[in-house]
Amino acid sequence: MINAELKSYDWNQMLMEAAWKKFKDILHKTKEKHVPVITIKKSKAASRQWMTKATRRSISKRNMAWKKYRELKTEANYVTYKRLRNETNRKVKADQLAYKKKILKSFKGNPKKFYGYMRKVKTVKEKVHQVTNENGQLTNTEEETAQALGNFISSVFVKECVGNSDTGTDEEPGIPRNSVGLVIDEDVVMNKLLKLKVDKAQGPDDIHPSILRNCAQAVVLPLTIIYRKSLEEGILPKDWRMAVVVPIFEKGNKHEASDYRLVS
């Protein structure tokens, strides 16, 4: 479906911006039509996958012993419940320890999984506090905080001038935009598509890496043409110049924008 849709357009006849917009619209429409949406429901049993069957049986016996003691409060029933309770606690702790060791081994060579797990187990979730804006006042909303952080980064950002500074352009007379001799062909683009990590989140263009990787044969031609046109025209699509930025507090005053590091 997506292959036929992409082949129905002559990508060479489009300008880069129009080609990218059409390519993105086709992927979005195809995704909405053919990619199913799965809702994951977390059950109580799923949250205890680390627990062995023997431990679950022990918990069931403990609960039954407690119920029996509540109905008939004798010394013998309490002793039985206490013994089963202590056995269950030991089994639960042993299962938790074994699960944590298994998790630690899985972190080897996978830093993303490690940091994701650490964020999950944190009891205190960090968030961006109110920051001081240009007027010296604290922001009141998340939008104002984001704007204040953006204004600070813009104020310290240094734009380096490349090329002919007299004309105010990045090009020198008589030299094409792709002066570095960069070659972009279908083999290069295909190689990059097949190396995309499908566990990464999608960016501002709302195109998930798994779609590009699984549909690499279909998208490689239009993407190659779009990349070439971008070099020839010296233009980047708006989506390519955007990023999802997360502010990370380093040290100092949490109300100062200069004490945050932005990571995309």
C-alpha positions as CSV (number, residue, x, y, z in Angstrom):
1,M,0.0,0.0,0.0
2,I,2.6,2.5,1.0
3,N,4.9,1.5,-1.9
4,A,2.1,2.1,-4.5
5,E,1.3,5.5,-2.9
6,L,4.9,6.7,-2.9
7,K,5.5,5.5,-6.5
8,S,2.5,7.5,-7.7
9,Y,4.4,10.8,-7.3
10,D,7.3,12.2,-9.3
11,W,9.5,13.3,-6.5
12,N,12.1,14.8,-8.8
13,Q,9.6,17.4,-10.0
14,M,8.9,18.7,-6.5
15,L,10.7,21.3,-4.5
16,M,12.3,19.9,-1.4
17,E,9.9,21.4,1.1
18,A,6.8,20.2,-0.9
19,A,8.4,16.8,-1.3
20,W,9.0,16.4,2.4
21,K,5.5,17.5,3.3
22,K,3.9,15.1,0.8
23,F,6.2,12.3,2.0
24,K,5.2,12.9,5.6
25,D,1.5,13.1,4.9
26,I,1.6,9.8,3.1
27,L,3.3,8.1,6.0
28,H,0.9,9.6,8.5
29,K,-2.2,8.6,6.5
30,T,-0.9,5.1,5.9
31,K,0.0,4.7,9.6
32,E,-3.5,5.8,10.7
33,K,-5.1,3.4,8.3
34,H,-3.0,0.2,8.6
35,V,-1.0,0.4,11.9
36,P,-3.2,-1.0,14.8
37,V,-3.2,0.8,18.1
38,I,-2.7,-1.4,21.1
39,T,-3.7,-0.4,24.6
40,I,-1.6,-2.0,27.2
41,K,-3.4,-2.8,30.5
42,K,-1.2,-3.5,33.5
43,S,-2.8,-6.2,35.6
44,K,-1.8,-7.1,39.1
45,A,-0.4,-10.5,37.9
46,A,1.7,-8.7,35.2
47,S,3.3,-6.5,37.9
48,R,4.5,-9.5,39.8
49,Q,6.1,-11.5,36.9
50,W,9.3,-11.7,39.0
51,M,7.5,-13.9,41.5
52,T,7.9,-17.7,41.2
53,K,4.9,-20.1,41.3
54,A,6.2,-21.6,44.6
55,T,6.1,-18.1,46.1
56,R,2.6,-17.5,44.9
57,R,1.4,-20.8,46.4
58,S,3.1,-19.8,49.6
59,I,1.2,-16.5,49.6
60,S,-2.0,-18.3,49.1
61,K,-1.4,-20.7,52.0
62,R,-0.4,-17.8,54.2
63,N,-3.7,-16.0,53.4
64,M,-5.7,-19.1,54.1
65,A,-3.9,-19.5,57.4
66,W,-4.7,-15.9,58.3
67,K,-8.3,-16.3,57.4
68,K,-8.5,-19.5,59.5
69,Y,-6.9,-17.7,62.5
70,R,-9.4,-14.8,62.2
71,E,-12.3,-17.3,62.3
72,L,-10.9,-19.3,65.2
73,K,-8.3,-17.5,67.3
74,T,-6.3,-20.4,68.8
75,E,-2.6,-20.6,69.6
76,A,-2.1,-23.5,67.1
77,N,-3.7,-21.5,64.3
78,Y,-1.6,-18.5,65.0
79,V,1.6,-20.5,65.2
80,T,0.8,-22.1,61.8
81,Y,0.1,-18.6,60.3
82,K,3.3,-17.2,61.7
83,R,5.4,-20.0,60.3
84,L,3.8,-19.6,56.8
85,R,4.2,-15.8,57.0
86,N,7.9,-16.1,57.7
87,E,8.4,-18.6,54.9
88,T,6.6,-16.4,52.5
89,N,8.6,-13.3,53.4
90,R,11.8,-15.2,52.8
91,K,10.6,-16.5,49.4
92,V,9.5,-13.0,48.3
93,K,12.8,-11.4,49.3
94,A,14.7,-14.2,47.5
95,D,12.6,-13.7,44.3
96,Q,13.1,-9.9,44.5
97,L,16.9,-10.4,44.8
98,A,17.0,-12.8,41.9
99,Y,14.9,-10.5,39.7
100,K,17.2,-7.5,40.5
101,K,20.3,-9.5,39.6
102,K,18.6,-10.5,36.3
103,I,17.8,-6.8,35.6
104,L,21.3,-5.7,36.3
105,K,22.7,-8.3,33.9
106,S,20.3,-7.0,31.2
107,F,21.7,-3.5,31.5
108,K,25.1,-4.5,30.1
109,G,25.5,-2.7,26.7
110,N,22.0,-1.1,27.0
111,P,22.3,2.2,28.9
112,K,18.9,3.3,27.7
113,K,17.3,0.4,29.6
114,F,19.3,1.3,32.7
115,Y,18.3,4.9,32.8
116,G,14.7,4.0,32.1
117,Y,14.7,1.6,35.0
118,M,16.3,4.2,37.3
119,R,13.6,6.7,36.4
120,K,10.9,4.2,37.1
121,V,12.1,3.2,40.6
122,K,12.7,6.8,41.7
123,T,10.3,7.8,44.5
124,V,10.7,11.5,44.0
125,K,10.1,12.7,40.4
126,E,12.2,15.7,39.5
127,K,10.5,18.5,37.5
128,V,11.4,21.9,36.4
129,H,10.7,24.6,39.0
130,Q,9.7,28.2,38.3
131,V,12.5,30.1,36.7
132,T,13.2,33.8,36.6
133,N,12.2,35.5,33.3
134,E,13.8,38.5,31.6
135,N,11.8,40.8,33.8
136,G,13.1,39.2,37.0
137,Q,9.8,37.6,37.9
138,L,9.1,33.9,38.5
139,T,7.1,32.1,35.8
140,N,3.7,30.9,36.7
141,T,3.0,28.2,34.0
142,E,4.9,25.5,32.2
143,E,4.6,27.5,28.9
144,E,6.2,30.6,30.5
145,T,9.0,28.4,32.0
146,A,9.7,26.8,28.5
147,Q,9.7,30.3,27.0
148,A,12.1,31.6,29.6
149,L,14.5,28.7,29.1
150,G,14.3,29.1,25.3
151,N,15.1,32.9,25.6
152,F,18.1,32.2,27.7
153,I,19.5,29.6,25.4
154,S,18.9,31.9,22.4
155,S,20.8,34.7,24.2
156,V,23.9,32.7,24.8
157,F,23.9,30.9,21.4
158,V,26.6,31.9,19.1
159,K,26.0,31.7,15.3
160,E,29.2,31.2,13.4
161,C,29.5,32.8,10.1
162,V,30.6,30.6,7.2
163,G,31.6,31.6,3.8
164,N,31.3,35.2,2.4
165,S,30.6,37.5,5.3
166,D,30.3,40.6,3.0
167,T,27.3,39.2,1.2
168,G,25.7,37.8,4.3
169,T,25.3,34.4,2.8
170,D,26.9,31.0,3.6
171,E,28.0,30.5,0.0
172,E,31.0,31.8,-1.9
173,P,30.4,33.1,-5.5
174,G,30.6,30.4,-8.1
175,I,30.6,27.5,-5.6
176,P,27.6,25.2,-5.5
177,R,25.9,24.6,-2.1
178,N,27.0,21.0,-2.0
179,S,30.7,22.0,-2.3
180,V,31.9,19.3,0.1
181,G,31.2,16.7,-2.6
182,L,28.8,14.7,-0.4
183,V,27.4,11.8,-2.3
184,I,23.9,10.5,-1.3
185,D,22.6,7.5,-3.0
186,E,20.0,4.8,-2.3
187,D,22.6,2.4,-0.9
188,V,23.7,4.9,1.7
189,V,20.2,5.8,2.7
190,M,19.1,2.2,2.9
191,N,22.1,1.4,5.1
192,K,21.0,4.1,7.5
193,L,17.4,3.1,7.5
194,L,18.2,-0.5,8.4
195,K,20.3,0.7,11.3
196,L,17.5,2.7,12.9
197,K,16.8,1.7,16.5
198,V,13.1,0.9,16.7
199,D,13.0,1.4,20.5
200,K,13.7,5.2,20.1
201,A,10.9,7.7,20.3
202,Q,9.6,9.6,17.4
203,G,10.6,13.2,16.9
204,P,8.6,16.4,16.0
205,D,7.8,14.9,12.6
206,D,5.8,12.2,14.3
207,I,7.3,9.5,12.2
208,H,8.4,6.5,14.3
209,P,11.7,4.8,13.5
210,S,10.1,1.4,13.3
211,I,7.9,2.6,10.3
212,L,11.0,3.8,8.4
213,R,12.9,0.7,9.1
214,N,10.1,-1.8,8.3
215,C,9.2,0.1,5.1
216,A,12.8,0.8,4.1
217,Q,12.4,-0.6,0.6
218,A,9.4,1.7,-0.1
219,V,10.8,4.9,1.4
220,V,14.4,4.8,0.3
221,L,13.9,6.4,-3.1
222,P,11.8,9.4,-2.1
223,L,14.0,10.0,1.0
224,T,17.2,9.9,-1.2
225,I,15.7,12.5,-3.6
226,I,14.6,14.7,-0.6
227,Y,18.1,14.6,0.9
228,R,19.7,15.5,-2.4
229,K,17.3,18.4,-3.0
230,S,18.0,19.6,0.5
231,L,21.7,19.8,-0.3
232,E,21.1,21.4,-3.8
233,E,18.6,24.0,-2.5
234,G,20.5,24.7,0.8
235,I,17.3,24.3,2.8
236,L,16.3,22.1,5.7
237,P,12.6,21.3,6.4
238,K,11.2,22.9,9.5
239,D,10.8,19.4,11.1
240,W,14.5,18.7,10.8
241,R,15.3,22.0,12.6
242,M,13.1,21.1,15.6
243,A,13.8,18.8,18.6
244,V,12.1,17.7,21.7
245,V,14.2,19.4,24.4
246,V,14.3,18.3,28.1
247,P,15.8,20.7,30.7
248,I,18.1,19.0,33.2
249,F,19.0,20.8,36.4
250,E,22.8,20.7,37.1
251,K,23.6,22.8,40.2
252,G,23.0,26.1,41.8
253,N,19.7,27.9,42.0
254,K,16.7,26.0,40.6
255,H,15.0,29.3,39.7
256,E,17.8,30.4,37.4
257,A,17.6,29.3,33.7
258,S,21.4,29.4,33.5
259,D,21.6,26.4,35.9
260,Y,19.7,24.1,33.5
261,R,21.2,22.1,30.7
262,L,18.9,21.4,27.7
263,V,19.2,17.9,26.2
264,S,17.4,16.9,23.0
